[in-house]
Amino acid sequence: MGFLKGKKVVIIGLASNRSIAWGIAKSMREQGAELAFNYQNEKLESRVKKMAAELGSDLYFPLDVSSDDQISTFFDEIKKSWGNFDILVHSVAYAPSSQLEGSFSEVTDRKGFEIAHDISSYSLTAVTKAALPLLNPNANILTLTYLGAVKAMPSYNVMGLAKASLEANVRFLAYDLGPKNIRVNAISAGPIKTLAASGIKGIKAMLNHVEKVSPLRRNVTTTEVGNVGAFLCSDLASGVTGQIIYVDSGYSIVGMSHD
């Protein structure tokens, strides 16, 4: 029997079977959870339908997190299907590609800044607010961040600012929802060659660098991140909230490295 047996999980942001969201979904399913998903648009519907089926689910509904109306409708559908649920996974981030290359001060513009923060950070607050009436006691909320929230990274640019906002979001939500016994945490994963990461210039060099200098001398996998996600959303982690958990082969602890 898995440690998430009987838990119902809503995963927002699954778009590829190479993504961290897929790793989390797989790990949670292996631990006995039931899953429901969103798809951002019609183009992604068939892909999400196929992945959901692989994980024993036929629950997938349209949701673009930039629309409050769609957020409301999405959770109405979850309520019709399940009533209440236990775990909300937020795996959503976006900035226009024009913002993710070149000099931060030169390429960052007002619109790009707004979009990055709206989709990558505010959406966590928005979906949490809509989900709250449906969350069971001892519920969990999980999101995904990156080291660029706390360290300057080439080309990560405005996404680093958005992830810093997301991490503050985790702390404020954890403080706000703690009295309801709802826990909120984030995983800061090391670089992984996902569909989303392909939009960041220099991802290959980042992967090579982490492999060379991280304490474990390798990159992490979506499965490793997924396993930690499943743990954080289980009763095994009942005393953990408001935390950023690094799953990065230890890269974030390194100050200087030997060649």
N, C-alpha and C positions, 0 to 999 in steps of 0.2 A: 504493500500500500504506500503510495507516494505522500509526501508531506503537504501537498496541496489538494488532496482528495476532497471532492465536494465543493471546492472553491470555484466561483465563476469569475472569469477574467475578461475585461474589455481591453483590447489592444488597439491603440490609435497610431497609425503610421506605417503599417506593414505594406511594403511595396515590392519587395524582392526577396528571394530565398538566399541571398547573400548578405542580407541586412542584419543588424543587431536585433531588430524587432523579431525577425525570424528565429534567431538564436534563443531569445527570451520565450517566444511562443512555444518552440519545441521543448525547451526545458520544463516549462510550466505544464505542458501537456503530459510529458513523461512522468511528472510528479502528481498526475491525477486531476488536473484542472480542466474545466470546460472553458472554451474560448469563443469570443465574438470579436469581429473586426470591423473596420471601416474601409472604404475605398474613396480616394479623393475625387475621382471623376470616372466617366464611362470608359475611358481608355484603360484604366487600371482594374475595372470590375472583374473581367474574366481572369486576370492574373491572381487577384485576391481570392476569387471563388475557388480556383484550383488549389492554392496554398491552404485555404481554410479546410477544404475537403481532405487534404493530406493529414490534417491535424484533427479530423473527426468533427468538424464544425460546418454547419450550413447557415451560420449567422454572420452576415456581412451587409452593411448598410452604407449609403452614401454620406460622406462628411468631408467638407472642406473647412478646416478650423478657422479660416478667415471670415466665416459667415456665422453670426450668432443664431440666425434662423436655422441653419443646417445643424448646428450644435444641438439646439433644442429638439429638432425633429429626430436626430440620431438617438438621443437618449429616450425619447418617446418610444422609438422602436425597440430599444433595449428593455424598457419597462414592459412593453407588450409581450416580449419573448421570455423574459426572465423574472420580471418583478424587480427584485433587488439583486445586487451582485457584490463581490468582495474586493476585487483588485482592479485598479485602473493603471494601465501602462501608457505613458505619453512618449512616443518616439518620433517627434516632429521637429524639423529644423529647416530653415530655408533663408537664403539671401540671394539676390540677383548675382549672376556670375560676374557681372562687371565690378562687383564689390570685392571679389575674392582673388584679385590678381593685381600686383603692382603696389605702389606706395599707399599706405593707409590714408595719409592726409590728403593725397591727391585724388584717389578714386572714390572715397566715401562721400556720398551725397545724402541730402535729407530724405529722399524717397527710399533709397536703399536702406538707410538706417531704420526708418519706420517699418519697412517690410520685415527686416531681419528680426527686430524686437517683437513685432506683432505675432509672426508665425512661430518664432523659436522660443519666446518666453511668455508673452501674454496668453497664448493659447493654453498653456498649462493652467493658469488661473481660470480661464473661461470654461474649459472642460471640467475642471474640478467643481466649479460653482454649479454647473448643470448636473453633475453626477451626484452631488451630495445627498439629495433626497432619496437616492436609490442605493446608497452604500450601506452595507450591513455593519453591525458592530465589529470592531477590530479590523476595519478595512485598511487597505494599503494603496498608496499612490506612488508610482515610480516613474522617473524621467531619466533622460540621458544627456550627459554633458561631456565636456572635453577639457583637457589641460589648458587650451587656449583661453579659457575663462580667467585664469590666474597668471598665465605667463604669455609674454608677447611671442607670436609665432609668425614667420613669413607667410604672407598671402591669406592668413586666416582672417585678418582685418576685422570688419564690423561683426563677423560671427563671434569673435572672441568677446566683444562687448555684450552681444545678445546672450551668450552662454553665461557670462558673469551675472547678468540680470536673472537668468534662469536659476542659477544657484542661490541667489538671494531670495527668489520666489519660493524655492524649496524650504528655506529656513522660515520665512514668514508664514507659509501655509502650515508647516509642521507646528509652529507656535500657536497658530490660530485653531488648528483642528485637533491638537493634542488632547484638550479636555473632552473631546468626543471619542477619544481612543482611536483616532485615525492617524496612521503614520505616513510620513512623506519623506522619501529619500531619492537620491540620484546616484547613478553609476557614471563615473568618468572613465570611459574606456580608452585604451590606447588606440593608435591608428589601425584601422582594418580596411582592406581594399573592398569597400562596399560601393553600391551605386551612388550614394550620397557623397562619399569621399572622393569619387572620381571628378567632382566639380572643383576640388581644391587643387590648385597648381602645386606641383612638387610632392604629391602624395607618395610617389615611389621613393623619393629621397628620404621622406619622413619614415617610411617603413624600414628602409635600409639602416637609417640612423638608430632607430629604436632597437633593431635586431643586434646592432653592433655594441651599444653602450648600456642597455638596460641590464639590471642585475641578472635576469633570467636568460639574457642573450637571445631573445626570440620575441616575436610579436604574439599577441593574444588572438584567440579565435572567437567567433560569435557564440560558440557553444560555451566557452569559459565565461563570457559576459552573461549569457543566458542563465547559467547555473547560479551565478551570484544574484541575479535578478530574482530568480525563483526563491532563493534563500531569504533575501531581504523582504519579500512579500509573504513570507510564511511566519507561523508562530515561533519558529526557531530564532527569529530576529525580533522578538516582541519588545525588547528594550531599546531598539534602534530607531531614531527618527531625526529628521533634519540634517542628515549626514550626506556627504559626498564620498562615495566609496570608490577608490581607484582600482581598476582592473587593467593594468598596463605593464605587466612584467616588472613592475617596480620602477619604471622609467622616471616617474614624478619625484622620486627621492634623490635622484642623482644631481650633484652639483657640478663636479668635474669628472671627466672620464679619461681613461687611458686609451691611447690609440692602439 
